[in-house]
Amino acid sequence: MNAATPAGSAGSPGASSIVTIPLNDPGEGLTEAEILEIKVAVGDRVEINAAVVEVETAKSAVELSTHVAGTVVAILVAVGDEVPVGTGLIQVDTAGGPVPSPAPQPAAGHRSADVQPSSPQQISAQPEADPSAEELAAQATAATAVSAEAAPEEPKNLVGYGTQAAPQRRRRRLAEPAQSDDGQQVPIGRILAKPPVRKLARDLGVALHDVLATGPEGTVTRQDVLNAQQRAYGGEVDGDYFPEESPQAPEGLGGAMKSTRDQPFSGVTSDDRTTRVPIRSVRKRTAEAMVASAFTAPHVTVFNEIDMTGAVQIVSQLRASREWTDVKISPLAVIAKALLVAIRRNPEVNASWDEANQEIVYKHYVNLGIAAATPRGLIVPNLKDAHLMTLRELAEGISELARTARAGRTSLRDTRDGTITVTNYGVFDIDSGTPILNPGESAILGVGAIKEKPWVVDGQIVPRQVATLSLSFDHRLIDGALGAELLRDVSAVLEDPSLGLVWG
Amino acid sequence: MVQLLAADGTRTPHAEFDAVLDGPDGAGGLATPERLRGYYRDMVMIRAADVEATSLQRQGQLGLWASALGQEAAQIGAGHASREQDYLVPTYREHGIAWARGIEPWRLLESFRGVSHGGWDPNELRTHPYMIVLGSQAPHAVGYAMGLQRDGVVGTGQPETDTAVLALFGDGASSEGEVSEAFTFAASFQAPVVFYTQNNQWAISVPTSVQSRVPLAQRSRGWGIPSVRVDGNDVLAVLGAVRIALDSARAGKGPVFVEALTYRMAAHTTSDDASRYRPSSEEEEWAQKDPILRLRRHLEQLGEIDEAYIARCDEEAHDLAMQLHHHIHGMEDPDPVGMFTHAYAEPHPIVEVEREQYLEYMAQFENDDDIDKSAEQKGERA
């Protein structure tokens, strides 16, 4: 029996015993969670097992409960925070309240007298062999003058990494094994990395072949991936794209002003003729990004109407193919591939303007942004290292980005460090538009609706699948000729996909 | 499907089942008002323990918990249908079975906390440790049953000593190869084993309809193993079916397969989010078929339960939950070297070498606990 007083079992009026309720790992091996809802307020009285915070992890949304009874004295996190396991969520003062649950001893071996055990076994649910229940009962009833020493201790966390204040790690006493003599990297051929490290790299959008491997026998370690990410992003990129649960366009304006969580938005006011909604969240980000982009980068937009019949045929062939049955292939993936081929021929477009350093930054990778209309507004997550992807990977990646975005789970990381973007306004059945650049990028390809139209082929008018492409670019670093070249190459691949073989 | 208690608690007569339930077995049968109240209390207690365990997992005290909410009748009924000498081989979601076999709930928590390899002595309680690997326990159970045949404790005509095995698995595990293999051996050797499936409709996120084109109960018939499907939320139907099956097996008539149709009201485990794959309307529909409520209605119809009894059960259940809550905070971590102790029944030279090596390995580390303790001792002296 552990001598530690179980948390919440003792307390006396006046004695201050603050217990922090931490984020425990609510799944198996999860490392962080997002705060969805805080169910208590400072001053609330909570009982053991009362739900206090709802979090969402990579696996599920779960309610976390308090293991002590008392009064909530502090709330340490905010809705929308993404916090690592071990972070304190709320603090509960266990003093002053009634002593919770003296765990009374049920009579007669825990079974009431008139209940016959239906099996031949004597059923004893009473922890006779264990002193804890008796001890507890004794402690609870005798808890009159509880001093600071007897204040509830933080329970030792079994799951996750424990509270940050009380790490349970053990230190290695002996010297670390000697580093390999020369410390030289194994030349890249087959990249050696354990599956969790590969997953980490994928999650962080780090290409393994860009990572300096320092592990034994040239393996890529976790830290290597993190270092590479640090270099790539130069700073903190954690966080959620949606900082708070406040989509700005309530459904049915003036009507049911309810969020997905059935709670009214804060700050929304409405009279008979107008509804005023605070500018927040995605709407605010979108507005800032658009203003920043439109008024710093001089935009030029060029258009081209093209015959997409060949590209559309490829899409329908792939859809019918057995190998592609579990992949959602759309013309957008083919267009993305065509753009990547065209960038390969015109790499100068894949660049950004660094005003502070007075430099143009040419990027040797393409993080391809995909503009997505979501219930919460426009967001542009990007596919990391799209230039390395096969058509299938592009198709899967685009579906995944769109699904994540629509579910409201896009991370900030997904939206950072884009290099060029595709926006498919064709889904709204629009022929053409002049897209505004995603800030920090130099070009954006707009795709109009694909419609059957009369087209002249070899002097004959025939029906073809026709669409208009538009390309907006930053005229500071892309001249009209280069922009036109890029759009012409995209068009050429889409009109004659076999060019993808030649150029791709 | 055999159902004895309708949703409103009304009991339907059934010649074969009634003979077993109301017959001379035990003190006046298995369905006397006292026993019915006992089943009710068992179910209330085990549900409270279950809910508490889920809370404890959320509070970081358990690595995982597999809730059996909704399956109380299927488990309490089957557990009490077994006789003392029978050997039960459970899966990992059998908290009601464990309760009925006299295994205290905190012994289950020890396993889910990772401080124990099993939590109880399988020989003493005639109940195997929980098995996590799906279906792996079915061949073990058949092997045990074949051993009973060789021990000569099957079909001797002595109901007090003739023994049968109850092999438990879920609908998901029933699709595992091991279960088919177990069927083969059980049928070929006419082993005294009852296969008992709690079909709780969901194998994590895969519905039973995807797993089988026929009712699960039909699956064993190709092996020549007779089967019956019962309402798993009806404690009397389960009790009757499993008792009949076990008695048939112990009499040397070979294996039987019982499918109890029930519903997993909670997620697969605390790591799962059921709302991602099944509609809440389905959960609401099954909530109407709640096994505890059904038995309570039956007892109310009989006039054999009153508010005071219900309140007392609830109070005891709350006390049990709070006991578990406080108990777990006091659990000590086991000595890591203990894992070598039960690797084999008898001393084993290789295990002994590994134990020594592990001790050496452990000696490389500073132990924060030791540091804390020595600091405390110094403080006391001062």
HADDOCK unambig.tbl for C-alpha pairs under 7 A between the chains (distance, minus, plus):
assign (segid A and resid 1 and name CA) (segid B and resid 330 and name CA) 5.95 0.50 0.50
assign (segid A and resid 1 and name CA) (segid B and resid 331 and name CA) 6.57 0.50 0.50
assign (segid A and resid 1 and name CA) (segid B and resid 332 and name CA) 6.53 0.50 0.50
assign (segid A and resid 2 and name CA) (segid B and resid 330 and name CA) 5.22 0.50 0.50
assign (segid A and resid 2 and name CA) (segid B and resid 331 and name CA) 6.71 0.50 0.50
assign (segid A and resid 2 and name CA) (segid B and resid 332 and name CA) 6.17 0.50 0.50
assign (segid A and resid 6 and name CA) (segid B and resid 326 and name CA) 6.26 0.50 0.50
assign (segid A and resid 6 and name CA) (segid B and resid 329 and name CA) 5.59 0.50 0.50
assign (segid A and resid 6 and name CA) (segid B and resid 330 and name CA) 6.50 0.50 0.50
assign (segid A and resid 24 and name CA) (segid B and resid 58 and name CA) 6.74 0.50 0.50
assign (segid A and resid 24 and name CA) (segid B and resid 59 and name CA) 6.20 0.50 0.50
assign (segid A and resid 24 and name CA) (segid B and resid 60 and name CA) 4.97 0.50 0.50
assign (segid A and resid 25 and name CA) (segid B and resid 60 and name CA) 6.51 0.50 0.50
assign (segid A and resid 26 and name CA) (segid B and resid 58 and name CA) 5.54 0.50 0.50
assign (segid A and resid 26 and name CA) (segid B and resid 271 and name CA) 6.77 0.50 0.50
assign (segid A and resid 27 and name CA) (segid B and resid 270 and name CA) 6.40 0.50 0.50
assign (segid A and resid 27 and name CA) (segid B and resid 271 and name CA) 4.31 0.50 0.50
assign (segid A and resid 28 and name CA) (segid B and resid 271 and name CA) 6.37 0.50 0.50
assign (segid A and resid 49 and name CA) (segid B and resid 55 and name CA) 6.16 0.50 0.50
assign (segid A and resid 59 and name CA) (segid B and resid 271 and name CA) 6.87 0.50 0.50
assign (segid A and resid 59 and name CA) (segid B and resid 272 and name CA) 6.67 0.50 0.50
assign (segid A and resid 60 and name CA) (segid B and resid 272 and name CA) 6.37 0.50 0.50
assign (segid A and resid 60 and name CA) (segid B and resid 273 and name CA) 5.01 0.50 0.50
assign (segid A and resid 61 and name CA) (segid B and resid 273 and name CA) 6.93 0.50 0.50
assign (segid A and resid 64 and name CA) (segid B and resid 58 and name CA) 5.52 0.50 0.50
assign (segid A and resid 64 and name CA) (segid B and resid 59 and name CA) 6.87 0.50 0.50
assign (segid A and resid 65 and name CA) (segid B and resid 55 and name CA) 6.57 0.50 0.50
assign (segid A and resid 65 and name CA) (segid B and resid 58 and name CA) 6.59 0.50 0.50
assign (segid A and resid 65 and name CA) (segid B and resid 59 and name CA) 6.45 0.50 0.50
assign (segid A and resid 66 and name CA) (segid B and resid 59 and name CA) 6.89 0.50 0.50
assign (segid A and resid 67 and name CA) (segid B and resid 59 and name CA) 6.40 0.50 0.50
assign (segid A and resid 101 and name CA) (segid B and resid 322 and name CA) 6.58 0.50 0.50
assign (segid A and resid 103 and name CA) (segid B and resid 319 and name CA) 5.60 0.50 0.50
assign (segid A and resid 103 and name CA) (segid B and resid 322 and name CA) 6.27 0.50 0.50
assign (segid A and resid 103 and name CA) (segid B and resid 323 and name CA) 5.82 0.50 0.50
assign (segid A and resid 104 and name CA) (segid B and resid 319 and name CA) 6.85 0.50 0.50
assign (segid A and resid 114 and name CA) (segid B and resid 34 and name CA) 6.64 0.50 0.50
assign (segid A and resid 115 and name CA) (segid B and resid 34 and name CA) 5.58 0.50 0.50
assign (segid A and resid 115 and name CA) (segid B and resid 35 and name CA) 6.58 0.50 0.50
assign (segid A and resid 115 and name CA) (segid B and resid 37 and name CA) 6.60 0.50 0.50
assign (segid A and resid 115 and name CA) (segid B and resid 38 and name CA) 5.06 0.50 0.50
assign (segid A and resid 116 and name CA) (segid B and resid 34 and name CA) 6.08 0.50 0.50
assign (segid A and resid 116 and name CA) (segid B and resid 35 and name CA) 5.79 0.50 0.50
assign (segid A and resid 116 and name CA) (segid B and resid 38 and name CA) 6.26 0.50 0.50
assign (segid A and resid 117 and name CA) (segid B and resid 38 and name CA) 6.57 0.50 0.50
assign (segid A and resid 118 and name CA) (segid B and resid 35 and name CA) 5.85 0.50 0.50
assign (segid A and resid 118 and name CA) (segid B and resid 80 and name CA) 5.83 0.50 0.50
assign (segid A and resid 119 and name CA) (segid B and resid 80 and name CA) 4.80 0.50 0.50
assign (segid A and resid 119 and name CA) (segid B and resid 83 and name CA) 6.84 0.50 0.50
assign (segid A and resid 119 and name CA) (segid B and resid 100 and name CA) 6.80 0.50 0.50
assign (segid A and resid 120 and name CA) (segid B and resid 83 and name CA) 6.62 0.50 0.50
assign (segid A and resid 120 and name CA) (segid B and resid 84 and name CA) 5.54 0.50 0.50
assign (segid A and resid 121 and name CA) (segid B and resid 84 and name CA) 6.53 0.50 0.50
assign (segid A and resid 121 and name CA) (segid B and resid 101 and name CA) 6.50 0.50 0.50
assign (segid A and resid 121 and name CA) (segid B and resid 102 and name CA) 6.29 0.50 0.50
assign (segid A and resid 122 and name CA) (segid B and resid 102 and name CA) 6.60 0.50 0.50
assign (segid A and resid 123 and name CA) (segid B and resid 102 and name CA) 4.58 0.50 0.50
assign (segid A and resid 124 and name CA) (segid B and resid 102 and name CA) 6.32 0.50 0.50
assign (segid A and resid 124 and name CA) (segid B and resid 104 and name CA) 6.98 0.50 0.50
assign (segid A and resid 125 and name CA) (segid B and resid 104 and name CA) 5.05 0.50 0.50
assign (segid A and resid 132 and name CA) (segid B and resid 327 and name CA) 5.86 0.50 0.50
assign (segid A and resid 132 and name CA) (segid B and resid 330 and name CA) 6.92 0.50 0.50
assign (segid A and resid 133 and name CA) (segid B and resid 323 and name CA) 6.36 0.50 0.50
assign (segid A and resid 133 and name CA) (segid B and resid 327 and name CA) 6.66 0.50 0.50
assign (segid A and resid 155 and name CA) (segid B and resid 329 and name CA) 6.69 0.50 0.50
assign (segid A and resid 157 and name CA) (segid B and resid 60 and name CA) 5.58 0.50 0.50
assign (segid A and resid 157 and name CA) (segid B and resid 61 and name CA) 6.25 0.50 0.50
assign (segid A and resid 158 and name CA) (segid B and resid 60 and name CA) 5.72 0.50 0.50
assign (segid A and resid 158 and name CA) (segid B and resid 61 and name CA) 5.30 0.50 0.50
assign (segid A and resid 158 and name CA) (segid B and resid 62 and name CA) 6.62 0.50 0.50
assign (segid A and resid 159 and name CA) (segid B and resid 60 and name CA) 5.07 0.50 0.50
assign (segid A and resid 159 and name CA) (segid B and resid 61 and name CA) 6.60 0.50 0.50
assign (segid A and resid 159 and name CA) (segid B and resid 62 and name CA) 6.80 0.50 0.50
assign (segid A and resid 159 and name CA) (segid B and resid 63 and name CA) 5.74 0.50 0.50
assign (segid A and resid 170 and name CA) (segid B and resid 365 and name CA) 6.54 0.50 0.50
assign (segid A and resid 170 and name CA) (segid B and resid 366 and name CA) 6.32 0.50 0.50
assign (segid A and resid 170 and name CA) (segid B and resid 367 and name CA) 6.09 0.50 0.50
assign (segid A and resid 170 and name CA) (segid B and resid 368 and name CA) 6.42 0.50 0.50
assign (segid A and resid 171 and name CA) (segid B and resid 365 and name CA) 5.97 0.50 0.50
assign (segid A and resid 171 and name CA) (segid B and resid 366 and name CA) 5.80 0.50 0.50
assign (segid A and resid 172 and name CA) (segid B and resid 364 and name CA) 6.51 0.50 0.50
assign (segid A and resid 172 and name CA) (segid B and resid 365 and name CA) 4.95 0.50 0.50
assign (segid A and resid 172 and name CA) (segid B and resid 366 and name CA) 6.55 0.50 0.50
assign (segid A and resid 173 and name CA) (segid B and resid 364 and name CA) 5.62 0.50 0.50
assign (segid A and resid 173 and name CA) (segid B and resid 365 and name CA) 5.17 0.50 0.50
assign (segid A and resid 173 and name CA) (segid B and resid 366 and name CA) 5.93 0.50 0.50
assign (segid A and resid 174 and name CA) (segid B and resid 364 and name CA) 6.27 0.50 0.50
